[in-house]
Amino acid sequence: MRGSGLWALAAAVLAFAMAMSGAPAAALTQKQIDVCINENHLVSLSEWIAGCTASIESGRWTGKELVWAYNNRCWAYNDKGDYDRAIADCNEAIRLDPKSRPAYYNRGNAYADKRDYDRAIADYSQAIRLDPNHANAYIGRGLANKAKGDLDRAIADYIEAIRLDPKSALAYYNRGLAKRDKGNTTGGDEDIATAKKIDPNVGFSPSRVDLLFVRP
């Protein structure tokens, strides 16, 4: 009895030690990683979030290596309309890597969707500082400036986006809208016509800028 009691006590101590040390979670699958990357946007938002959560909690990555999963879950939460959780995930990505241009850009989109345009502009500007060739960051900042009523700065941002990406229908389209708002109907119509030649479907969601996914 005494021996079996000692064995039971030892087993209990071992189980407690394993629990306190963080026993390995269920093995992360390649499918979960692929779902979190979601490059082709073929999964539901709930699956996307679950894949990123599994990747984050797997213990497979630490520090800067985890930025990709937090960034992509930020995007997923933003698409879901859960902007506060999106911002929290991008905050964590930035904490882990203060030079993560996708995290600043995606957080800028979340702030813009919350109509917190000053913070959105600050994040787009930081994304641009980290990558001066990031055309979509200029478009995002242009949209935020236009929402604030600063049409001149918005147009300047769209001009830079077009310089970087001459085939950006979104930049032409939104520059056209801004020109119209300034009373330049002819110039605005020309830009919108150019945008529709590039992409006949442009304009259905003129306030939406693509977010950025990253890979592990």
C-alpha positions as a printed Julia matrix, in Angstrom:
216×3 Matrix{Float64}:
   0.0    0.0     0.0
   2.8    2.34    0.95
   4.59   1.72   -2.35
   1.45   2.2    -4.44
   0.7    5.37   -2.52
   4.13   6.76   -3.33
   3.67   5.92   -6.99
   0.3    7.69   -7.02
   1.86  10.73   -5.37
   4.73  10.74   -7.88
   2.28  10.51  -10.78
   0.27  13.41   -9.4
   3.4   15.52   -8.96
   4.5   14.73  -12.53
   1.08  15.63  -13.93
   1.11  18.92  -12.03
   4.63  19.73  -13.26
   3.63  19.07  -16.86
   0.58  21.27  -16.51
   2.6   24.11  -14.98
   5.3   23.88  -17.64
   2.74  24.08  -20.42
   2.27  20.66  -21.89
   2.25  20.72  -25.71
  -1.07  21.65  -27.25
  -2.64  19.67  -30.05
  -0.28  19.51  -33.02
  -0.69  22.33  -35.49
  -1.62  21.12  -38.97
  -0.52  22.52  -42.3
  -4.18  23.08  -43.1
  -4.54  25.41  -40.11
  -1.49  27.35  -41.25
  -2.84  27.59  -44.8
  -6.23  28.73  -43.49
  -4.55  31.5   -41.48
  -2.6   32.63  -44.55
  -5.86  32.51  -46.56
  -4.13  33.82  -49.65
  -7.09  33.19  -51.95
  -9.81  34.13  -49.44
 -11.63  30.83  -49.81
 -12.47  30.16  -46.15
 -15.09  31.65  -43.86
 -14.14  34.33  -41.35
 -14.68  31.96  -38.44
 -12.36  29.36  -40.02
  -9.8   32.05  -40.79
  -9.78  33.33  -37.21
  -9.63  29.78  -35.84
  -6.65  28.91  -38.06
  -4.74  31.97  -36.89
  -5.65  31.34  -33.25
  -4.37  27.77  -33.54
  -1.16  29.06  -35.12
  -0.65  31.64  -32.37
  -1.35  29.19  -29.55
   0.64  26.28  -31.01
   3.95  27.4   -29.56
   5.6   26.79  -32.92
   6.59  30.45  -33.29
   7.68  33.09  -30.79
   8.59  36.78  -30.92
   8.82  38.29  -34.4
   8.06  34.89  -35.91
   4.46  35.25  -34.65
   3.8   38.57  -36.35
   2.38  36.93  -39.48
  -0.41  35.16  -37.55
  -1.39  38.21  -35.5
  -1.36  40.34  -38.64
  -3.59  37.95  -40.57
  -6.01  37.55  -37.66
  -6.14  41.35  -37.45
  -7.27  41.33  -41.07
  -9.86  38.62  -40.4
 -11.34  40.47  -37.42
 -11.41  43.67  -39.48
 -13.37  41.93  -42.24
 -15.74  40.63  -39.57
 -16.32  44.18  -38.35
 -14.73  43.48  -34.97
 -12.41  46.46  -35.18
 -11.31  46.5   -31.56
 -10.03  42.92  -31.74
  -8.43  43.69  -35.09
  -6.59  46.63  -33.58
  -5.55  44.55  -30.55
  -4.0   41.92  -32.83
  -2.19  44.5   -34.93
  -1.01  46.15  -31.69
   0.53  42.82  -30.67
   2.13  42.4   -34.09
   3.67  45.86  -33.79
   4.84  45.14  -30.22
   6.61  42.03  -31.49
   8.04  43.85  -34.51
   7.89  47.67  -34.48
   8.95  47.63  -38.15
   6.07  45.47  -39.38
   4.74  47.5   -42.29
   1.72  45.18  -42.9
   0.63  45.55  -39.26
   0.66  49.36  -39.42
  -1.17  49.28  -42.72
  -3.82  46.83  -41.56
  -4.3   48.71  -38.29
  -4.74  51.85  -40.35
  -7.57  50.15  -42.22
  -9.2   49.12  -38.94
  -8.98  52.67  -37.59
 -10.36  54.01  -40.86
 -13.29  51.58  -40.67
 -13.9   52.85  -37.12
 -13.82  56.39  -38.56
 -10.86  57.27  -36.37
  -9.21  59.02  -39.27
  -6.37  60.74  -37.41
  -5.05  57.42  -36.12
  -5.61  55.84  -39.52
  -3.54  58.57  -41.18
  -0.77  58.13  -38.6
  -0.61  54.38  -39.29
  -0.7   54.76  -43.07
   2.09  57.34  -42.77
   4.18  54.94  -40.72
   3.58  52.18  -43.28
   4.78  54.59  -45.98
   7.88  55.48  -43.97
   8.69  51.78  -43.7
   7.94  51.19  -47.4
   7.83  54.36  -49.55
   6.66  52.26  -52.53
   3.49  51.05  -50.83
   0.85  52.45  -53.21
  -2.13  51.14  -51.24
  -0.98  52.93  -48.1
  -1.18  56.19  -50.07
  -4.68  55.27  -51.22
  -5.73  54.46  -47.67
  -4.32  57.74  -46.4
  -6.02  59.55  -49.26
  -9.37  58.04  -48.3
  -8.86  59.07  -44.68
  -7.86  62.6   -45.7
 -10.92  62.85  -47.95
 -13.15  61.65  -45.12
 -11.75  64.5   -43.01
 -12.52  66.95  -45.81
  -8.87  67.58  -46.73
  -9.28  67.13  -50.48
  -5.9   68.61  -51.45
  -4.0   66.12  -49.31
  -6.22  63.3   -50.54
  -5.5   64.18  -54.18
  -1.76  64.42  -53.43
  -1.87  60.92  -51.96
  -3.72  59.54  -54.98
  -1.21  61.19  -57.32
   1.61  59.42  -55.49
  -0.27  56.11  -55.59
  -0.72  56.48  -59.36
   2.97  57.3   -59.79
   3.86  54.1   -57.95
   1.16  52.01  -59.64
  -0.08  53.52  -62.93
  -2.65  50.71  -63.23
  -4.31  51.36  -59.88
  -7.98  51.75  -60.76
  -8.77  52.52  -57.14
  -6.35  55.47  -57.08
  -7.76  56.96  -60.3
 -11.33  56.41  -59.18
 -10.92  58.06  -55.81
  -8.88  60.91  -57.27
 -11.77  61.46  -59.64
 -14.24  61.64  -56.77
 -12.01  64.09  -54.91
 -11.66  66.28  -58.0
 -15.43  66.31  -58.42
 -15.84  67.35  -54.8
 -13.47  70.25  -55.46
 -15.61  71.33  -58.41
 -13.34  69.94  -61.13
 -16.03  67.87  -62.82
 -14.15  67.43  -66.11
 -10.95  66.24  -64.43
 -12.92  64.0   -62.1
 -14.86  62.39  -64.94
 -11.62  61.76  -66.84
 -10.06  60.0   -63.86
 -13.15  57.88  -63.28
 -13.25  56.91  -66.96
  -9.58  55.89  -66.76
 -10.32  53.83  -63.65
 -13.17  51.99  -65.37
 -10.98  51.17  -68.36
  -8.54  49.51  -65.98
 -11.23  47.8   -63.92
 -14.89  48.02  -65.03
 -16.01  46.99  -61.54
 -14.14  49.73  -59.69
 -16.35  51.95  -57.6
 -18.63  49.41  -56.02
 -16.61  49.66  -52.77
 -14.56  52.84  -53.22
 -13.69  53.11  -49.53
 -12.15  49.65  -49.29
  -8.42  49.12  -49.65
  -6.98  45.62  -49.75
  -5.3   44.55  -46.56
  -2.01  42.67  -46.46
  -1.5   39.05  -45.51
   1.91  37.69  -44.62
   3.36  34.19  -44.55
   5.15  32.44  -41.69
